[in-house]
């Protein structure tokens, strides 16, 4: 599989996963800040692809590295099968997950309870287009 297809697959998998229940599946602390993992096993977008030894709340607390702080060392933390993808791709994937305005959080009576908002759909298509145009190719 080429890298562009792999990125498209990861993007689709991530959106499909969080679309089911954005609030219930996100990994956030008591302050609402994103975490790689939580004690109950939820993960952020990057956390879902990290090696198991780094999916420990104690490790995260001791190292204090946010997703954007992984930067040039990101492959070290990731599972073997997803290594070698552009760092900007991972940052943008995390942003897709983090931006609350991309996800419905309503009730069935006021708005859809789950899924992407119109703004989120636009961002998703934009992200797909960037991958297709090769903007994440090394």
Steps between C-alpha positions, in 0.01 A plus 500: 500500500636842414527774761221713355256210519618420851437859610155499338420175683623637835301821451182309412548258790550788743195694384285187492614406850429836662186561293327224699532685830739797495458584867506144628799387296729800543778478757484815709601581854283671763596839350389396152857474370579220257703204625657210313309257715275490803472256788184359343676428169391787278762651268555816301539478122878447526469282808300247301816439294762515775696202629343348812792590727420869451128462567534534870362801684796491736748519210315796354490681836872445557606615155249778444534476124190603309427358158645805331812460713581160352608679182800349324508198731142394427594173326669383818165505683289351221418140412731361234231477230429876504854634517648714226206734449552874501493674840263765366254225410497382863462855632212568263338168590517594867352842423216332310427310819554790741298782344165480676332702223554211258279264702135506600452475875127562517199298587260338259254780570718796404753372247657169402646333806810380318702551185672779318359851486498680165827662603638157588393358164674786321816436700481126426476560123778760519718248688425228241591743221830592665591131517404449134704803391805352671537774758606246762750320283855511629 
